[in-house]
Amino acid sequence: MGDKTITPAKGKKSVVLSGVAAGNTALCTVGRTGNDLSYRGYDILDFADKAEFEEVAHLLIHEKWPNSEELLNYKQKLQQLRTLPEPLKRVLEQIPATTHPMDVMRTGCAMLGALESEPEARETGVAREIGDRMIACFGSILLYWWHFSRSGNRIEVESPEESIGGHFLHLLHGQRPTASQVRAMHISLNLYAEHEFNASTFAARVVAGTDSDIHSAITGAIGALRGPKHGGANEAACEIQKRYASADEAEADIRARVGRKEIIIGFGHPVYTIGDPRNEMIKGVARSLSAEAGEMLMFDVAERLETVMWEMKKMFPNLDWFSAVSYHMLGVPTSLFTPIFIISRTTGWVAHVIEQRIDKKIIRPSAEYTGPENQLWKPVGERE
Amino acid sequence: MGDKTITPAKGKKSVVLSGVAAGNTALCTVGRTGNDLSYRGYDILDFADKAEFEEVAHLLIHEKWPNSEELLNYKQKLQQLRTLPEPLKRVLEQIPATTHPMDVMRTGCAMLGALESEPEARETGVAREIGDRMIACFGSILLYWWHFSRSGNRIEVESPEESIGGHFLHLLHGQRPTASQVRAMHISLNLYAEHEFNASTFAARVVAGTDSDIHSAITGAIGALRGPKHGGANEAACEIQKRYASADEAEADIRARVGRKEIIIGFGHPVYTIGDPRNEMIKGVARSLSAEAGEMLMFDVAERLETVMWEMKKMFPNLDWFSAVSYHMLGVPTSLFTPIFIISRTTGWVAHVIEQRIDKKIIRPSAEYTGPENQLWKPVGERE
């Protein structure tokens, strides 16, 4: 999921505005029966392991499933949008290797908007074009910086790959991914694409509500997704799973930690009550990638902890849990997990920005005042 | 004000979550009696034209009014934080002169965080230090880019000015501002510093709620402030005021526009019902700057339109209205108005980020679903 994985402290709500409608959406329903998720009325279980990510992106950004010809055209168009303007490359070259990759994405998106600024008219068609541009080039931004900051190499940000997920793996590893790796990326990107008013999407809508530009809205969303209580959760899950030399060791340790009331990242969800509908599908991806590689340890650890957490706490894994195994088996460094989430969720963010604009509403709640009243001001010379 | 200036369309609420508490704050009360504003319990009318902006920044970021010695130390500290790291300068040099200055600020803040990233621990003391860094160097960021993109000059971002407002004017004009210009900047910055859960502050809190870093939160807030329904309003106000050759011409034209039900930016406010408590003070600033310069036209136009809008619509000017006159008389180009607002409001944003972290709450509302139900998915080959 990545939309929050911390269990609320007893007697204190850790989620604000939970259940309070902050707007309308035709994009998503989530958790109505406890474990369901749909995009524009389509159950994710019907398509997420069958459709290519570009189909889902088209559904979210362009409001319909593409037919064969439209899909072909869309993929070709996205391929042509992978290139980066030279000033953006120069900016990425200024960012050290030690910088958090989410800071790179935040800066890259902000700079993209400084170079390819949205016109003031805020036309829906233009917003869609910018959304396409973002999902096409975000992988290029990340991996141009990744290689340059580590090796000084200015990589080509073009690749022969047809898909966004394939392009990402190609730029990362410098070679063509296998068909099953590309398929794994499609499924993962499909599952992360949209999730109603989660914190990053809501941040995008708050920004868009002021009639600001779409790069500002997506930059804000990236900043929200960066938080460990949101998108950062899959990175934390990976750290847990990599910690153990066997499933037995993992079980013993986690039982002790749960006994000490430690929070285990990757379990539970504020919106789902029964289970995360995305779990079985991403678990299947994790299993088959692990089997193909002949490396079952991390999967076994993750699966054992799934059983333990259910038995001890009746908590289910969310999408982050087996996503971590999947990305690890795709050879993706842990710190690049959340940037992949960005590429996927940008489709949902862009669609929400467009909705917020059509609604023409600014989001401006109130606050409970808890501070002092009627304080007596003194000029600086009279203060103690 | 800058927190929304569009009149709601009839029968449709243009503000979402209005009156719904989305958290606690000890920072601000606004509009309780229809025209009041306090920071940490201190009425702005008591101090905003007397205190230096650094005092108000200290109140908001460091939770108390500084005494004389503390103020001196704080100002010296802020002076030392004006310098920019070389990689940030290189980034700013990549941004064209045609870019919206708010895009520059968004990119500059994002890049500052890529270079001076907040440690994961999210300590309050560290957040305060970063807040000080931001208010000290944001002017440097803006004006380094401003001059380089226009003339190719790599300006010094140090100045002998004691104050943030003075530093801004010094870098902009390349010379020492007068005492009354510095005083005008203090008052303006004081009035813009904090305004409860306005859209940009709320955006910062949504980002901070995921436990993301403070640069992400402030970058998101800058993106929200950029919108013409929020911070961008003072720029729009200026365009209106500059349009006319006399107050009579302005009155005739605005009467016609109001008759056509056009919206006049700079009037009304969703939180204040009686008036904007900041108006008289900023109007005084605008008047005295205009008198000193011997150029009363823009002030006269603005004042006449204040009378007309009250007479015709019972609408009062908000802070943006006479801020526009004031900044114009300070020789600030219109496109730099909202970046000044950033420098001021960063004090409030930082304080809100700290509050949100102490609350440990993620902000995650729900949505009303308005889309189709139970759609039948077809594979791409079967679609029309």
Interface residues (C-beta under 8 A of the other chain):
Chain A: D3 K4 I6 A9 K13 S14 V15 V16 L17 S18 G19 V20 A21 A22 G23 N24 T25 A26 L27 C28 T29 S38 R40 G41 Y42 D43 D46 F47 K50 A51 E52 E55 W65 P66 N67 S68 L71 P87 L88 R90 V91 Q94 I95 P96 T99 H100 M102 D103 V104 R106 T107 A110 M111 G113 A114 L115 S117 E120 E196 F197 N198 A199 S200 F202 A203 V206 V207 A208 G209 T210 D211 S212 D213 H215 S216 A217 T219 G220 I222 G223 A224 L225 R226 G227 P228 K229 H230 G231 G232 P270 K360 K361 I362 I363 R364 P365 S366 A367 E368 Y369 T370 G371 P372 E373 N374 Q375 W377 K378 P379 V380 G381 R383 E384
Chain B: D3 K4 I6 A9 K13 S14 V15 V16 L17 S18 G19 V20 A21 A22 G23 N24 T25 A26 L27 C28 T29 S38 R40 G41 Y42 D43 D46 F47 K50 A51 E52 E55 W65 P66 N67 S68 L71 P87 L88 R90 V91 Q94 I95 P96 T99 H100 M102 D103 V104 R106 T107 A110 M111 G113 A114 L115 S117 E120 E196 F197 N198 A199 S200 F202 A203 V206 V207 G209 T210 D211 S212 D213 H215 S216 A217 T219 G220 I222 G223 A224 L225 R226 G227 P228 K229 H230 G231 G232 P270 K360 K361 I362 I363 R364 P365 S366 A367 E368 Y369 T370 G371 P372 E373 N374 Q375 W377 K378 P379 V380 G381 R383 E384
